[in-house]
């Protein structure tokens, strides 16, 4: 069953990302095949155990690559599905972002950035629509999912070997703007875990992270935040990480002759 799911995800991704058709005309002419394909994808998610995504690399790669495409160009359709489906998708992205596979982690970052950007923009426009109301409800009811994702990204940037730092920065800014109060709590939590003599340094690093960053997701503002995050990670590695003990030449010679 998982092999067939993997194949379907690959086929659907190729169809959606190949640039073969203009999907905007489907609704214009009343053609439902596009929506039917999305609905079939949603139904198949119900047959996909979340743990299988982490256990089977090929399935994981196919799923997260498809999610990157779906969230990039078809979020309006996803906004009309059952909120439980959106929650499931967010949960899988939260799991995948911590994957040791950089390809999977990067695809998750891109998908999360697409979702968060869509929510951020839609919930700040004038005029309520059904999609906007549903997104507001999802953000309120499942705010813990977004908080978990933010916590994971900050932890990875601070303490782990972050090979896709640029990708991590993209969804993090949107998460901070959507959850500013929780970000303040998260800062305090990380600061309190440090020794007393290091707490001021980490607090300053978090302060510098948001220097000159405005409450929007424009390209220039994103780039400024990405630059700040690179400095944030560098300062943490230089000031907060324990110094590595280096062997002295005399010690090496003594071991050799012993």
C-alpha positions in Angstrom: 0.0 0.0 0.0 2.8 2.4 0.9 4.5 1.8 -2.5 1.3 2.8 -4.3 1.0 5.9 -2.2 4.5 6.9 -3.0 3.9 6.5 -6.7 0.7 8.5 -6.5 2.5 11.3 -4.7 5.2 11.4 -7.3 2.7 11.4 -10.2 0.6 14.2 -8.7 3.7 16.3 -7.9 4.9 16.0 -11.5 1.4 16.9 -12.8 1.2 20.0 -10.6 4.7 21.2 -10.9 5.3 20.4 -14.5 3.7 23.6 -15.9 1.6 21.6 -18.3 -1.7 23.5 -17.7 -3.0 26.7 -16.2 -4.9 25.5 -13.1 -6.7 28.8 -12.8 -8.9 28.0 -15.8 -10.4 24.9 -14.3 -12.7 26.8 -11.9 -13.5 29.3 -14.7 -14.9 26.6 -17.0 -16.4 24.5 -14.2 -13.9 21.6 -14.6 -13.6 19.7 -11.3 -10.7 17.4 -12.2 -8.2 19.6 -10.4 -10.3 19.7 -7.2 -10.9 15.9 -7.6 -7.2 15.3 -7.6 -6.7 17.4 -4.5 -9.7 15.6 -2.8 -8.2 12.2 -3.6 -4.9 13.4 -2.1 -6.7 14.4 1.0 -8.5 11.0 1.3 -5.2 9.2 0.9 -3.7 11.1 3.8 -6.2 9.3 6.0 -4.6 6.0 5.0 -1.0 7.3 5.7 0.2 6.7 9.2 2.3 9.6 10.4 5.1 7.3 11.6 5.5 5.8 8.2 6.8 9.2 6.9 9.8 8.9 9.1 10.3 5.1 8.6 10.3 5.0 4.8 12.7 7.5 3.2 11.3 7.2 -0.4 7.7 7.8 0.9 8.9 10.7 3.0 10.7 12.3 0.1 7.7 11.9 -2.2 5.2 13.2 0.3 7.2 16.3 1.4 8.1 17.2 -2.2 4.4 17.1 -3.1 3.4 19.2 0.0 5.9 21.8 -1.2 4.1 22.1 -4.5 0.6 21.9 -3.0 1.2 24.6 -0.4 2.9 26.9 -2.9 0.2 27.1 -5.6 -3.0 25.5 -4.2 -3.4 26.8 -0.6 -6.9 28.2 -1.5 -8.1 24.7 -2.2 -6.5 23.4 1.0 -8.2 26.2 2.9 -11.6 24.6 2.0 -10.9 21.1 3.4 -11.6 19.8 6.9 -9.6 21.6 9.6 -8.4 18.2 10.9 -6.7 17.6 7.6 -4.8 20.9 8.0 -3.8 19.9 11.5 -2.6 16.6 10.2 -0.5 18.3 7.5 1.0 20.7 10.0 1.8 17.8 12.3 3.7 16.0 9.6 5.6 19.2 8.7 6.5 19.6 12.4 7.9 16.1 12.4 9.8 16.5 9.1 11.5 19.8 9.9 13.7 17.9 12.4 14.6 15.2 9.9 18.3 14.4 9.4 17.6 14.3 5.7 18.4 17.8 4.6 16.2 17.4 1.5 13.2 16.5 3.6 13.9 19.2 6.2 14.3 21.9 3.4 11.0 20.8 1.7 9.2 21.1 5.1 10.6 24.6 5.7 9.4 25.6 2.2 6.0 24.1 2.8 5.7 25.7 6.3 6.7 29.1 4.8 4.0 28.8 2.1 1.3 27.9 4.7 2.4 30.6 7.2 2.7 33.3 4.5 -0.8 32.4 3.2 -2.3 32.6 6.7 -0.4 35.8 7.5 -1.5 37.6 4.4 -5.1 36.3 4.4 -5.8 37.1 8.0 -4.6 40.6 7.6 -6.7 41.6 4.6 -10.0 43.5 4.9 -13.1 41.5 4.4 -14.0 38.1 5.9 -14.3 35.1 3.7 -15.0 31.5 4.6 -11.4 30.5 4.0 -10.1 33.4 6.2 -12.5 32.5 9.0 -11.5 28.9 8.9 -7.8 29.8 9.0 -8.4 32.1 12.0 -10.1 29.2 13.8 -7.2 26.8 13.0 -4.6 29.3 14.2 -6.5 29.7 17.5 -7.3 26.1 18.1 -4.0 24.6 17.0 -1.7 27.4 18.1 0.3 24.7 20.0 1.3 23.2 16.7 2.8 26.5 15.5 4.5 26.9 18.9 6.0 23.4 18.7 7.4 24.2 15.2 8.9 27.5 16.4 10.5 25.8 19.3 12.0 23.1 17.1 13.4 25.6 14.6 15.0 27.8 17.3 16.5 24.8 19.0 17.9 23.5 15.7 19.4 26.9 14.9 21.0 27.3 18.3 22.2 23.8 19.2 22.4 21.5 16.1 24.3 21.3 12.9 21.9 23.4 10.8 22.8 22.7 7.2 19.9 24.6 5.7 20.0 27.8 7.8 18.5 30.0 5.0 15.5 27.6 4.6 14.9 27.6 8.4 14.8 31.4 8.6 11.9 31.7 6.1 9.1 30.1 8.1 10.6 31.3 11.5 9.9 35.0 10.7 6.2 34.3 9.9 5.9 32.1 13.0 7.3 34.9 15.2 4.9 37.5 13.7 1.9 35.2 14.2 3.0 34.3 17.8 4.8 37.3 19.2 3.8 36.6 22.8 4.9 33.0 22.7 8.2 34.0 21.1 8.9 36.3 24.1 8.1 33.3 26.4 10.4 31.1 24.3 13.2 33.6 24.7 12.8 33.7 28.4 12.8 29.9 28.6 16.0 29.5 26.6 17.7 32.3 28.6 16.7 30.8 31.9 18.4 27.5 30.9 21.7 29.2 30.6 24.2 29.7 33.5 23.7 33.1 35.2 26.8 34.6 33.6 25.6 33.6 30.1 21.9 34.7 30.4 22.6 38.4 29.5 24.6 37.3 26.4 21.8 35.1 25.1 19.2 37.8 25.8 21.2 40.2 23.8 21.5 37.6 20.9 17.7 37.4 20.8 17.4 41.1 20.9 19.8 41.4 17.9 17.8 38.7 16.0 14.9 41.1 15.6 16.9 44.3 15.0 15.5 46.4 12.1 13.0 43.6 11.4 9.5 45.0 10.5 6.2 43.2 11.0 5.8 42.1 7.4 6.9 39.3 5.1 8.2 41.4 2.2 11.4 40.1 0.5 13.6 42.8 1.8 12.5 42.2 5.4 12.9 38.5 5.1 16.5 38.9 3.9 17.2 41.2 6.8 15.9 38.6 9.2 17.9 35.9 7.5 21.1 37.9 7.9 20.2 38.5 11.6 19.7 34.8 12.1 23.1 34.0 10.6 24.7 36.5 13.1 22.5 35.0 15.9 23.8 31.5 15.3 27.4 32.7 15.0 27.2 34.7 18.2 25.7 31.7 20.1 28.4 29.4 18.8 31.2 31.9 19.7 29.9 33.0 23.1 27.7 30.3 24.6 28.9 27.0 23.4 31.6 25.3 25.6 35.1 25.7 24.3 36.6 22.7 22.7 39.6 21.2 24.6 42.6 21.0 22.2 45.4 18.5 22.8 48.8 20.1 23.4 51.7 19.0 21.2 53.7 17.8 24.2 50.7 15.6 25.3 50.6 14.1 21.9 54.3 13.3 21.9 54.1 11.7 25.4 51.2 9.4 24.3 53.2 8.5 21.1 56.3 7.5 23.0 54.4 5.8 25.8 
